[in-house]
Amino acid sequence: MGYKVLIVDDSTTMRKIVMRSLRQAGISVAEVKEAGDGVQGMEALKQGEVDLILSDVNMPNMNGLEFVEKVRQELGDKPPIVMITTEGGEDFIAQALSKGANGYIKKPFTPEKIQEVVGPFLH
């Protein structure tokens, strides 16, 4: 068994790095859905449930904060959403958490950091 993960980031390279880091962190991933922004992320969620969403913040069309808000409006508390961002300010983090994000990981990150932040949501 593995987890279904949605990675939302406007950088294809970053999505691949996140995917690789999940595997290096020992997280069993059965399926990965990818989206380039929040709009595509919402479309991907209509295709079926996921166990975890990892989302960038700075994206075109619908940014990460808008995406989190929309997911929470439509799906409630599940699935857990972890923001992956270069924005490390406390104001930003408080805003993301208040909109419904469950945690955050600052770029650059290590597989250990992914395991530390994401692991508790998957067990």
Beta strands, then each sheet from edge to edge (+ up, - down):
strand 1: 3-8
strand 2: 29-35
strand 3: 52-55
strand 4: 81-85
strand 5: 103-106
sheet 1: 2+ 1+ 3+ 4+ 5+
end
